[in-house]
Amino acid sequence: MQDCPSTRKHVTLGGNAVRRITKAVFGGLAGCALVLGGTQAASGALAAKYWFRDALTDLLTTDGPFDSAKAKITIAEKTDGRTTFRIHVRGIDPSMAGTTLGSHVHVGKCVKGDFGDPNAEVPAIPGGQAGSHYNHDTATGHMPARIGPDTEVWFTLVPDEDGVAHDETTVPFVPVDPDGAMSVVIHQLPTDPATGKAGDRQACFPLSVPQWIPAPATQ
């Protein structure tokens, strides 16, 4: 792995020295990881932190509110198995001020130009390559899978008059994913708490977290 550009720093956090050690690049995405070494004495201490910053990928073929938007996402894993996600979006069209938008972590890639194929026998939806919501029950084989903020990663974004929206959520798990290539999708409607649905997909943001790829099963 390469160090983050321009600096190599040691930071003391909870009595442990940490160093910025990772630069991940995926589809124009710049991401870094902050990983703690040594043994954490306190339950719930920070185990690892990842941050991503880039322009949002517009999933609409016409002009939309996220054409010029950028996002920053931080993911903090704790030693007690919880994960905190923070999202900050700016550059949203001011016409969206006060509108509640559901946003979720999805299992597939955020692909630029993924507008679906309207001529297909079963038309693909824009942003379809991002796949379905990440669901920890499904990912770990606990069926039937529950739908909700305890098994999925949900955000509620409400842009202000300056085109800024942010949210934070903590889930009781660390995600696992076969290839570590995931995405955050912003939808057009609020999230339905019963189904997790939030309308059409407007924009997405790529995440590359190879640390979430499960270790091969031992014989």
LOLUM-846459 format. One record per residue (C-alpha): residue in one letter; x, y, z; residue number from 1. Coordinates in Angstrom, 3 decimals. Each point is the difference from the previous one (the first is absolute). Example, Ala and Ser with C-alpha at 12.3 -4.5 7.8 and 13.67 -1.06 7.14 Angstrom:
<nodes>
+------+----------+----------+----------+-------+
: zaba :       c1 :       c2 :       c3 : titor :
+------+----------+----------+----------+-------+
:    A :   12.300 :   -4.500 :    7.800 :     1 :
:    S :    1.370 :    3.440 :   -0.660 :     2 :
+------+----------+----------+----------+-------+
</nodes>
This chain:
<nodes>
+------+----------+----------+----------+-------+
: zaba :       c1 :       c2 :       c3 : titor :
+------+----------+----------+----------+-------+
:    M :    0.000 :    0.000 :    0.000 :     1 :
:    Q :    1.076 :    3.585 :   -0.632 :     2 :
:    D :    0.032 :    2.764 :    2.561 :     3 :
:    C :   -2.521 :    2.831 :   -0.251 :     4 :
:    P :    1.388 :    2.818 :   -2.126 :     5 :
:    S :    1.977 :    2.930 :    1.362 :     6 :
:    T :    0.421 :   -1.212 :    3.568 :     7 :
:    R :    0.966 :   -2.908 :    2.229 :     8 :
:    K :   -1.190 :    0.695 :    3.510 :     9 :
:    H :   -0.036 :   -1.840 :    3.280 :    10 :
:    V :   -2.964 :    0.866 :    2.206 :    11 :
:    T :   -0.505 :   -1.046 :    3.588 :    12 :
:    L :   -3.538 :   -1.211 :    0.650 :    13 :
:    G :   -1.082 :   -1.868 :    3.115 :    14 :
:    G :    3.655 :   -0.573 :    0.896 :    15 :
:    N :    0.794 :   -1.694 :   -3.311 :    16 :
:    A :    2.067 :    1.410 :   -2.831 :    17 :
:    V :   -1.766 :   -0.014 :   -3.337 :    18 :
:    R :    1.171 :    0.806 :   -3.483 :    19 :
:    R :   -1.744 :    0.868 :   -3.215 :    20 :
:    I :    0.972 :   -2.986 :   -2.081 :    21 :
:    T :   -2.378 :   -0.532 :   -2.893 :    22 :
:    K :   -0.924 :    1.712 :   -3.203 :    23 :
:    A :   -2.806 :   -1.852 :   -1.817 :    24 :
:    V :   -0.976 :    1.017 :   -3.514 :    25 :
:    F :   -3.229 :   -1.232 :   -1.585 :    26 :
:    G :   -1.788 :    1.692 :   -2.883 :    27 :
:    G :    1.549 :    3.396 :    0.739 :    28 :
:    L :   -0.503 :   -0.467 :    3.731 :    29 :
:    A :    2.738 :    0.981 :    2.415 :    30 :
:    G :   -0.229 :   -1.749 :    3.335 :    31 :
:    C :    2.270 :   -0.405 :    2.984 :    32 :
:    A :    0.093 :   -2.277 :    3.012 :    33 :
:    L :    1.078 :    0.646 :    3.547 :    34 :
:    V :    0.818 :   -3.290 :    1.743 :    35 :
:    L :    0.853 :   -0.462 :    3.657 :    36 :
:    G :    2.765 :   -2.294 :    1.144 :    37 :
:    G :    0.354 :   -1.794 :    3.306 :    38 :
:    T :   -2.672 :   -1.207 :    2.390 :    39 :
:    Q :   -2.949 :    2.223 :    0.852 :    40 :
:    A :   -0.763 :   -0.189 :    3.693 :    41 :
:    A :   -3.373 :    1.740 :   -0.047 :    42 :
:    S :   -3.062 :   -1.537 :   -1.608 :    43 :
:    G :   -1.279 :    2.124 :   -2.864 :    44 :
:    A :    3.347 :    1.658 :   -0.716 :    45 :
:    L :    0.822 :    0.974 :   -3.553 :    46 :
:    A :    1.411 :   -2.950 :   -1.949 :    47 :
:    A :    0.236 :    1.485 :   -3.511 :    48 :
:    K :   -1.190 :    3.031 :   -1.908 :    49 :
:    Y :   -0.518 :    0.473 :   -3.742 :    50 :
:    W :   -0.853 :    3.197 :   -1.822 :    51 :
:    F :   -1.063 :    0.692 :   -3.573 :    52 :
:    R :   -0.420 :    3.284 :   -1.865 :    53 :
:    D :   -1.102 :    0.516 :   -3.620 :    54 :
:    A :   -2.692 :    1.338 :   -2.321 :    55 :
:    L :   -3.309 :   -1.819 :    0.028 :    56 :
:    T :   -0.858 :   -2.050 :   -3.094 :    57 :
:    D :   -3.239 :    1.280 :   -1.549 :    58 :
:    L :   -2.403 :   -2.802 :   -0.931 :    59 :
:    L :   -2.475 :    2.230 :   -1.867 :    60 :
:    T :    0.107 :    0.589 :   -3.748 :    61 :
:    T :   -1.469 :    3.502 :    0.432 :    62 :
:    D :    1.178 :    2.893 :    2.156 :    63 :
:    G :   -0.399 :   -0.852 :    3.658 :    64 :
:    P :    0.708 :    1.330 :    3.495 :    65 :
:    F :    3.272 :   -1.938 :    0.385 :    66 :
:    D :    1.696 :    1.039 :   -3.263 :    67 :
:    S :    2.636 :    2.025 :    1.872 :    68 :
:    A :   -0.124 :   -1.716 :    3.383 :    69 :
:    K :    2.950 :   -1.436 :    1.886 :    70 :
:    A :    0.042 :   -2.285 :    3.002 :    71 :
:    K :    2.220 :   -1.005 :    2.875 :    72 :
:    I :   -0.614 :   -3.269 :    1.809 :    73 :
:    T :    1.728 :   -1.197 :    3.165 :    74 :
:    I :   -0.236 :   -3.537 :    1.345 :    75 :
:    A :    1.202 :   -0.758 :    3.530 :    76 :
:    E :    0.191 :   -3.593 :    1.233 :    77 :
:    K :   -0.060 :   -0.597 :    3.754 :    78 :
:    T :    1.539 :   -2.845 :    1.957 :    79 :
:    D :   -3.448 :   -0.995 :    1.310 :    80 :
:    G :   -1.191 :   -0.856 :   -3.532 :    81 :
:    R :   -1.927 :    3.198 :   -0.699 :    82 :
:    T :    0.608 :    2.233 :   -3.037 :    83 :
:    T :   -0.765 :    3.720 :   -0.269 :    84 :
:    F :   -0.641 :    1.519 :   -3.431 :    85 :
:    R :    0.013 :    3.742 :   -0.625 :    86 :
:    I :   -0.993 :    1.620 :   -3.300 :    87 :
:    H :    0.359 :    3.656 :   -0.986 :    88 :
:    V :   -1.269 :    1.180 :   -3.395 :    89 :
:    R :    0.412 :    3.501 :   -1.432 :    90 :
:    G :   -0.821 :    1.617 :   -3.323 :    91 :
:    I :   -3.612 :   -1.224 :   -0.065 :    92 :
:    D :   -2.359 :    2.213 :   -1.993 :    93 :
:    P :   -1.668 :    2.493 :    2.398 :    94 :
:    S :   -3.420 :   -1.007 :   -1.355 :    95 :
:    M :    0.321 :   -3.162 :    2.123 :    96 :
:    A :    0.139 :    1.923 :    3.288 :    97 :
:    G :   -2.141 :   -1.674 :    2.642 :    98 :
:    T :   -0.608 :   -3.152 :   -2.064 :    99 :
:    T :    0.531 :   -3.300 :    1.826 :   100 :
:    L :    1.996 :   -2.541 :   -2.016 :   101 :
:    G :    0.744 :   -3.595 :    0.920 :   102 :
:    S :    3.520 :   -1.261 :   -0.555 :   103 :
:    H :    1.511 :   -3.424 :    0.614 :   104 :
:    V :    3.132 :   -2.100 :   -0.371 :   105 :
:    H :   -0.383 :   -2.402 :   -2.954 :   106 :
:    V :    1.927 :   -3.176 :   -0.802 :   107 :
:    G :    1.030 :    0.872 :   -3.575 :   108 :
:    K :    2.130 :    2.562 :   -1.771 :   109 :
:    C :   -0.867 :    3.611 :   -0.734 :   110 :
:    V :    0.509 :    0.179 :   -3.781 :   111 :
:    K :    0.144 :    3.265 :   -1.925 :   112 :
:    G :   -2.448 :   -0.006 :   -2.925 :   113 :
:    D :   -2.108 :   -2.763 :    1.542 :   114 :
:    F :   -3.357 :    1.228 :   -1.304 :   115 :
:    G :   -1.470 :   -3.447 :   -0.595 :   116 :
:    D :   -1.138 :   -1.283 :   -3.400 :   117 :
:    P :   -3.530 :    1.195 :   -0.857 :   118 :
:    N :   -0.004 :   -2.263 :   -3.069 :   119 :
:    A :    0.619 :   -3.181 :    1.954 :   120 :
:    E :   -2.786 :   -2.574 :    0.259 :   121 :
:    V :   -0.094 :    0.788 :    3.705 :   122 :
:    P :    1.300 :    3.591 :    0.181 :   123 :
:    A :    2.873 :    0.369 :    2.444 :   124 :
:    I :   -0.336 :    2.720 :    2.590 :   125 :
:    P :    2.480 :    2.894 :    0.108 :   126 :
:    G :    2.752 :   -0.846 :    2.440 :   127 :
:    G :   -0.950 :   -3.663 :   -0.121 :   128 :
:    Q :    3.634 :   -1.107 :    0.121 :   129 :
:    A :    0.106 :    1.216 :    3.583 :   130 :
:    G :   -2.122 :   -3.023 :    0.827 :   131 :
:    S :   -2.208 :   -0.339 :    3.048 :   132 :
:    H :    0.395 :    1.417 :    3.493 :   133 :
:    Y :    2.746 :   -1.479 :    2.102 :   134 :
:    N :   -1.781 :   -2.193 :    2.554 :   135 :
:    H :    2.144 :   -1.560 :    2.703 :   136 :
:    D :   -2.428 :   -2.880 :    0.578 :   137 :
:    T :    0.200 :   -0.922 :   -3.691 :   138 :
:    A :    3.784 :    0.456 :   -0.119 :   139 :
:    T :    0.535 :   -2.297 :    2.971 :   140 :
:    G :   -2.656 :   -2.604 :   -0.856 :   141 :
:    H :   -2.498 :    0.829 :    2.738 :   142 :
:    M :   -3.378 :   -0.621 :   -1.608 :   143 :
:    P :   -2.638 :    1.227 :   -0.279 :   144 :
:    A :    1.780 :    3.321 :   -0.310 :   145 :
:    R :   -1.374 :    2.883 :    2.007 :   146 :
:    I :   -0.414 :    3.388 :   -1.705 :   147 :
:    G :    0.820 :    3.056 :    2.039 :   148 :
:    P :    2.724 :    2.296 :    1.351 :   149 :
:    D :    1.405 :   -2.801 :    2.177 :   150 :
:    T :    0.851 :   -2.226 :   -2.978 :   151 :
:    E :    0.523 :    2.614 :   -2.742 :   152 :
:    V :    1.734 :    3.390 :   -0.224 :   153 :
:    W :   -2.561 :    2.769 :   -0.410 :   154 :
:    F :    0.490 :    3.771 :   -0.193 :   155 :
:    T :   -2.576 :    2.788 :   -0.005 :   156 :
:    L :    1.181 :    3.001 :   -2.004 :   157 :
:    V :   -1.794 :    3.361 :    0.189 :   158 :
:    P :    1.820 :    2.669 :   -2.066 :   159 :
:    D :    0.044 :    3.518 :    1.382 :   160 :
:    E :   -0.227 :    3.254 :   -1.958 :   161 :
:    D :    3.767 :   -0.113 :   -0.602 :   162 :
:    G :   -0.238 :   -3.406 :   -1.685 :   163 :
:    V :    1.545 :   -1.897 :    2.906 :   164 :
:    A :   -1.314 :   -3.196 :    1.585 :   165 :
:    H :    1.546 :   -2.340 :    2.540 :   166 :
:    D :   -0.887 :   -2.910 :    2.238 :   167 :
:    E :    1.580 :   -2.560 :    2.298 :   168 :
:    T :   -1.042 :   -3.524 :    0.916 :   169 :
:    T :    1.500 :   -2.754 :    2.144 :   170 :
:    V :   -0.755 :   -3.656 :   -0.734 :   171 :
:    P :    0.682 :   -3.042 :    2.216 :   172 :
:    F :    2.250 :   -1.741 :   -2.535 :   173 :
:    V :    3.028 :    0.352 :   -2.262 :   174 :
:    P :   -1.072 :   -0.701 :   -3.609 :   175 :
:    V :    1.384 :   -2.866 :   -2.066 :   176 :
:    D :   -0.001 :   -0.019 :   -3.799 :   177 :
:    P :    1.409 :   -2.469 :   -2.566 :   178 :
:    D :    2.101 :    2.571 :   -1.871 :   179 :
:    G :   -0.036 :    3.063 :    2.257 :   180 :
:    A :   -1.393 :    2.164 :   -2.832 :   181 :
:    M :   -3.208 :    1.628 :    1.219 :   182 :
:    S :   -1.847 :    3.291 :   -0.312 :   183 :
:    V :   -2.211 :    2.530 :    1.727 :   184 :
:    V :   -3.157 :    0.771 :   -1.995 :   185 :
:    I :   -2.157 :    3.109 :    0.471 :   186 :
:    H :   -3.667 :   -0.483 :   -0.897 :   187 :
:    Q :   -2.847 :    2.386 :   -0.823 :   188 :
:    L :   -2.277 :   -0.680 :    2.997 :   189 :
:    P :    0.245 :   -0.592 :    3.755 :   190 :
:    T :    0.730 :   -3.573 :    1.065 :   191 :
:    D :   -3.079 :   -2.096 :    0.718 :   192 :
:    P :    0.773 :   -1.546 :    3.412 :   193 :
:    A :   -1.985 :   -3.143 :   -0.836 :   194 :
:    T :    1.616 :   -0.819 :   -3.355 :   195 :
:    G :    3.206 :    2.066 :   -0.136 :   196 :
:    K :   -1.031 :    1.373 :   -3.393 :   197 :
:    A :    0.517 :    3.670 :   -0.820 :   198 :
:    G :   -0.978 :    0.494 :   -3.629 :   199 :
:    D :    2.190 :    0.366 :   -3.060 :   200 :
:    R :    3.780 :    0.248 :    0.202 :   201 :
:    Q :    1.352 :    3.515 :   -0.628 :   202 :
:    A :    3.703 :   -0.185 :    0.747 :   203 :
:    C :    2.610 :   -2.332 :    1.414 :   204 :
:    F :    3.425 :    0.072 :    1.565 :   205 :
:    P :    2.548 :   -2.847 :   -0.276 :   206 :
:    L :    1.518 :   -1.716 :    3.016 :   207 :
:    S :    3.012 :   -2.282 :   -0.218 :   208 :
:    V :    0.534 :   -1.820 :    3.288 :   209 :
:    P :    2.067 :   -3.142 :   -0.652 :   210 :
:    Q :    0.334 :   -0.394 :    3.766 :   211 :
:    W :   -3.605 :   -1.259 :   -0.054 :   212 :
:    I :    0.734 :   -2.956 :   -2.297 :   213 :
:    P :   -0.549 :   -3.162 :    2.102 :   214 :
:    A :    3.015 :   -2.177 :    0.683 :   215 :
:    P :   -0.033 :   -3.322 :   -1.883 :   216 :
:    A :   -1.584 :   -2.841 :    1.916 :   217 :
:    T :    2.506 :   -2.433 :    1.498 :   218 :
:    Q :   -0.308 :   -3.725 :   -0.589 :   219 :
+------+----------+----------+----------+-------+
</nodes>
